[in-house]
Amino acid sequence: MTREIPPTAGLPLRWRDVLNLSGDLAQSLARQFSIPLPALPCSGTAALIIALRVLQQRMPGRARLIVPAYTCPLVALAAHYCPPLRVVPCDLQPGSIDLDEQQLKHLCDDSTLAVVVTHLAGRVADVDTAKRIADAVGAAVIEDAAQAMGALDDGNSVGLKGDVGFFSMALGKGLTTAEGGVLFSRDPALHQALHRQCRHDLPFSLRWELQRSAELWGYALLYQPRGLHYVYGKALRAALAQGDEVGAVGDDFSVNDIPLHRLGGYRQKVGVAALARLPDYLQQGRTRALRRAARLNALPGVSVVMDRPGQQGTWPFLMVIMPCARTRDTAMALLWTSGLGVTRLFIRTLPDYPAAAPLLEAGGDITEAQAFAARTLSISNSHWLTDEHFERVLAQLKAIVASPD
């Protein structure tokens, strides 16, 4: 095997992107997505840390952060940089990325600083319900749109319904600067406070800029099926051979994996050049994903996480819920090392990550989140996953769900 389809539909870079030396990324993002002129920290996690610090200053004494029980462990690890904040996992609605409404009501009180709503897999989560519940106790809502740059909620960019929103520009995201964050608020005073905190807390780092710039050039060269065989596929297979599923998907984070600095000027200019192609790329991906989601949803007991009316998410991959954990595991045994862009998003719920566990406070039952983790897999929506490739994946899943065993 010498080809590996990427697990996400990241926008490939062109050489003229990495040679671009003009433009203002913040202004370009603001125009493209009709958001306030954003701050540009070094990562989505750094954006979350800055948001939490600003909210702590505005609401002293509140020390609980409610987050989805199934989310990136970096969300919980961000609390390490915002003491004495404690993270409270909240269960999900059945078969959904939305927070469980009744449990969220129970968890929210006057000690709650904020509720994080995650637009997981580019889908648009229910912000309205979380905002109504959080408002009742004076808490803020943070929209984690790390995987959803370009998604729309009621015609506006995600991130604008809550009090704070942020995107990620990590490798493999729709737009990448080899790590980078986009942080903003619809509230002018809060928005300015985010900018001030970024200037105060995020110095320029030449070492990190040189490293990330090298990674960006590597992405331009190797983010294609032949290159990914070496930089992604081999590491994936080595981790799985050792039984390390967390390492296979790259979930093995620690608090030491979160640098704090600002996004450098060169990488911003690369982002400006690539951003011009992003709208068409997202639209092509949306058309492709909806067609394939319909085929998957026709399989017995299989469902793809979709958007509700009035929402238009991005489609970096298709989040597929299998009938049970057994069928999911069978599918992964056949497809994870196939090179066809089939993988898992987060292996565990938050309490099951040893690095995150010390930062957590007991919430409630998270049965639905655990079921979601046990039954889901993801299928890349990359343009390199051709219709022929997709039919191979579909045939395998069809045979698995049809099998009595």
Summary of the structure (lengths in Angstrom):
residues: 405
radius of gyration: 20.1
end to end distance: 29.6
largest distance: 60.2
contacts: 1439
relative contact order: 0.19
helix: 46%
strand: 14%
